[in-house]
Each structure stands twice: as structure tokens, then as C-alpha cells.
Amino acid sequence: MRARVFVTLKPSVFDPQGRTIAEALHSLGYAGVEDVRQGKYFELDLATTEEAQAKALASEVADKLLANPVIESYRIEVG
Amino acid sequence: MKFAVIVFPGSNCDHDAYHAATHVLGQSAELIWHKETDLKGADFVILPGGFAHGDYLRTGAMARFSPIMREVKVFAERGGPVLGICNGFQILLEAGLLPGAMLRNRGLKYRCEHVYVRVEQTDTPVTAGAHVGQVLRIPIGHGEGNYYAPPDVLDKLEANRQVVFRYTTADGRLDDEANPNGSVHAIAGICNQQRNVVGMMPHPERAAEPALGCVDGLVILESIVKAFATA
């Protein structure tokens, strides 16, 4: 089973890369893109076929390594 | 006294730190590979600068799981003095030995230049020979030195006098222009609550001999020996 983990900076944390990308888009004429937040995306191939197990394992590794809880939060999709 | 300089795959200031401890300070030192599990009787541990594990994922994120870090943690919990320089500071943050985290520099650029830092506290093993308000000219070299801590943690850091160094102007004034990376409260270095673990972004070992163009880093390095002698 595959788990997808999306890690992003918490809303309260300034994202200098996202800000720069947003400014680049504005300079390309995309005024409709109000803001950009850059994050990381992980695909985990898991041995389990149980959705609950997959979710639990993905959040365990996200807590332990993939995300730094001081500055980042994450979202998980499985299946 | 004996220094342990931890070597991670990707450390690149390990030999500079070793050189500073042995040739500049005249002490003994040993390079210790990150897979080892023994600090070999060291009195002081240095986590040097560099790009441990390629800085993949986040700076310091994987180095914190290196076997030697368990020993560093035990050593620190027993009150042993630890200094993390640059990448070493980032590792201490990821390992939870110091509070907060590093973000990409505010200007997105890798900054490699001399900066001024003001000594804020002198009751740490790396500032025992300095005086409060002393301004040191020391080089930095980093892309992720934008120190961040949530407001409640920041309040605690200030209340407990854990901010050891701040970026200032040459005459010791706080000025946003003098902050090279956007760190909150212009923080260049902090210590833990017990004050034996210190992390700093500037490189004192790169400013320890006249041949390097600046000797202000000696204030920090000599403090380590002084603090050990008086402990």
C-alpha cells in the first residue's frame, strides 16, 4: 500500500521560498495567485495492506523524521 | 583537557575544530566517527560545521539518529559541555538538545562573510572569558541559519537568559541590517537551561589565528579551556 505524506511549514512560520515563488508568479502576470507555500511530498511504499496500519506507520515516520514539529505540520493520504 | 570532535559523513569543519583544539589551544583532541558509541573520555564535545548526511531532508535531521548522538545526549544530560558550530547547532536543534529550529535564510542566499556578534551571557562554557556586551567579529557560512522558535519558547529563552550571542553592528547595536539571516531576536547562539550545551552559527575556529585574518574566535575557544580549569 502507498502512503503519501505532505509536509508544509506551519501557517505561523514565514516561508521565504514560497514568498519568492509568489513574487515570481506576480512578475509573470499571475496576479490571481495570492500566495504560495512550498512544502515537501513523500511517497512511502508500505508492506501492509491495511489502511489503518498504513496510516499509523506513515504518521509514526512523519513524527520521527519526515517533519520537524517545531516548524512543520503534515497531512497523510493512503491507498 | 580533551576534546572530542564528532565526524559525520559530510562534516567539513571537523579538521578545523581539531586544529583549533590541538595546535591553537594546545589541548588534546580526538576525531570521533559518528558510528562510534564512545566519547573516549572527552571533557568537551564539539559538533562541527558542514553538511552532515548532505543536509538532506532538513539540516541535522538524520545526524540526530547517528549512534554517537546517544552518547552525546547522555554526556550533555550529565552536565558535560557541548558546542555545536553551524551544522552542529542545527544538529543540536534537531536532536532536541536545544529548543527551536532553523529555517532557510530570509534572503534565500547562502551567506559567507564576517559578521559581528555580541556576547549576551558569560556563564556558559564558551563565554566564560568574555564580558557582557563584548562584540566579536567572526565568520558565518550557511544557507539555513534563520533561527526560529515559537513565541512561548522565545519568551522562555529570554527569561532564562539562554540567548548567548546576537547579531549586531560593529559597535554592538541591534540593527536589522546586521542580521544576516533573519533570525528571531537576532539570535546567533543559544544555550540550554542547564547552560552546558551551546549552539552557534558563527565559526570561532575560523577566526582563531592571525593567518586567518581575525582572532576574535579565540575569546570563545580560550573560554572553553578556562571554564574547564575552573569547573
Interface residues (C-beta under 8 A of the other chain):
Chain A: L9 S12 V13 F14 P16 Q17 T20 K40 L65 L66 N68 V70 I71
Chain B: L57 R58 A61 M62 F65 L93 E94 P99 G100 A101 L103 R104 N105 R106 G107 L108 N146 Y148 A149 P150 G182
